[in-house]
Amino acid sequence: MRQILSLPVLSLALFSACREQTKSDNNSSVTQVQPSVFHPESFTAPHPEKKPKELISSSGDKRTDEYYWLNERNNPAVRAYLEAENRYTDSVLAPVAPLRQKLFEELKSRIKEDDSSVPYFKNGYWYISRYETGREYPVFSRKKGSLDAAEELLVDMNQLSAGHPYCQIGGLRVSPDNRMLAYSVDYTGRNLFKLFFKDLTDGKTLVDSFDTGGSFAWANDSKTILYDTKDLVTLRNDKIWRHVLGSDHKKDVLMYEEKDVTQYAYLGKSKSEQYFFINSAYTQTVEVHYLDADNPTGQFKLVRPREKDFYYTLEHRNDKFLIRTNWNAPNFRLMEAPVSDPASANWKDVLPHRDDILLGDISVFKDYLVAEERKGGLSQIHVIRWADMSGHYIEIGEPTYAASLGNNPEFDTKNLRYVFSSLKTPNTTVDYDMETRAKTVKKVAPVLGGFDADNYQTEFVWATARDGVKVPVSLVYRKGFKRDGSAPCHLNGYGSYGYSNDPEFDRDEVSLLDRGFVVAVAHIRGGMEMGYQWYENGKMMKKMNTFTDFIDCADFLVKEKYTSPDRLFAEGRSAGGLLMGVVANLRPDLFKGIVSGVPFVDVLTTMSDASIPLTTGEYTEWGNPAVKAEYEYMKTYSPYDNLKAQNYPNMLVLTSFADSQVQYFEPAKYVARLRDLKTDKNVLLFKTNMAGSHGGSSGRFERLKEQAMEYAWMLGLMGISGEEMKR
């Protein structure tokens, strides 16, 4: 999926060179934007060599790509070009170098460095992750029976990362007998994991170690493990294997192979730990195979053969499988079937379909069923008693927010853990008694530097799209904000894969809010904020709705005087970067600047190349270029193919060389062609993280350096440099 799978006292004088002071809550609005502090004309922008390549579609359409050769990952000229762009970016950003450093220090000092997670209980142990002061990565541990017990180290990522520019844990799984730990690590940034095993009785690492796609699960004998592998070219998860500890990995047994190149095989296990599940998935087409975890040498059984656009997944309770499905239910429903015969002829409703409520994930308990749902653009948590199916919703108490289930591994408990946040409220972990409905706040994520949520205000408003559809927008700003068009605004959007872009708290954005920014999230079509139809109306042959919705939300913010075009910034990452590319082509006049992170901007070429990771599994998201009508529709919006001679806003384009979800060469080609065609003198910068992944750097502090650069770029465009920053 091309997305994205969360100080010293802030200076309110940052805009001293370009604002008027107000008297309300010490907040201030920018009333006049000063000239940019950047002078890109003083430096020579890189221009890679043009090597025209003719691309011919199956329908005979011809395109010429002069920068196609930039996909040669091992070509020294490619790396030289990317490094030249990095040097150019640093040169242009030199006027805000002091500001970048101060912003980094500000962002970092807002973090409680010696922080830890709320412990959760599973199979006799409390599990904890924690950070230590000054260290980039978390430490994972557990305590037996009581939080007062001695700590047992599971994995210290700081040790694992030594000598590696990138390090990411894929997962940790403790065996059912609590003696063995399996964990996976990616050192490449391309989601290529190595599986390791640790004996928790003596702390020694076993010699067993091999590649995995990232999914693995223990059998109930605590010595057998199932795991997946990927096709090394397409990175498609296609095989499931069985390994017995101490045996020769080369003799592992192939349990399942997905031969359809449009399907991915995902391995999971039921909450009851009783069943393995393989979900063979292709966007909304899914079929499930299951196997009793007491019998890992057995054969997986198919529940229901795959059928185009038929979606179902399984969970387990007692003698029943619980089935979440879109069978005659666009917004999904929950059904059940006997484990002894789960054929679809035996499926019966548990939670019927509802036109106005989207059914999301579920969590199963002995006495309760808990469902994540969406209604009216917002998430909600539905608690249902099995005995009589009576239910209630947990009240969150804010106009716009994000709420989801936390770690709930125990089955026989009346305690539910959930997490909520909003654009002004940090992540809050709550234990909820499903019987008495009592709430116990276990933790509010700390935000240092004098942060007080009461200083901010959120709104949930509705913009009218050009076809009359109402599109929700979440907003936050500092109290005292004047709606007169003078405030800068940071507008974020995504709108793909049915992913709902929830209004979650972002600690870093406090640096914008306290400098007078409005921060906004446009809940555009292509997500599922308003139900499954919201997704259906923003994909494939209706994809243009995603882009025009975002533009209409931006226009709404300008019309309602939350901001003005000369101080409006847009940002999107991955498929949200596609959004940014289309928006820049269609309405370049509407934005002061656009941040486009790991952007999917070369839609036609990528979707025409089945060897590129993710491509074959996304024909029902974007279209299959082999189908003439779908090819022609994608061609109408593909950002790279629609660049033209016109003025463009200031743009900051970001990528990672190792990115496996959107290859680095898409934004590289895009920037090169954009430089050739744009008719303005605005700033166009391109930065490649040479050691990062789709999500950027893996370390918590290294990531902040990237964020500080983005914020300094925006502020510099408004006439602010490090010299104006006072404390």
PyMOL commands that set and color helices and strands:
alter all, ss='L'
color gray80, all
select helices_A, chain A and resi 40-42+68-71+76-92+94-109+157-160+249-251+344-346+453-455+507-513+532-536+540-542+544-559+565-567+575-586+588-590+603-607+616-618+628-637+640-642+665-677+700-717+722-724
alter helices_A, ss='H'
color red, helices_A
select strands_A, chain A and resi 20-21+28-29+53-56+62-65+120-122+125-130+139-144+151-156+168-174+180-186+193-199+204-212+216-218+224-230+237-244+253-257+264-269+275-282+285-292+301-302+312-317+320-325+333-338+348-351+358-364+368-375+378-385+391-393+402-405+415-421+428-433+439-444+456-464+470-478+489-493+518-522+568-573+593-597+650-656+684-689
alter strands_A, ss='S'
color yellow, strands_A
deselect
rebuild
show_as cartoon
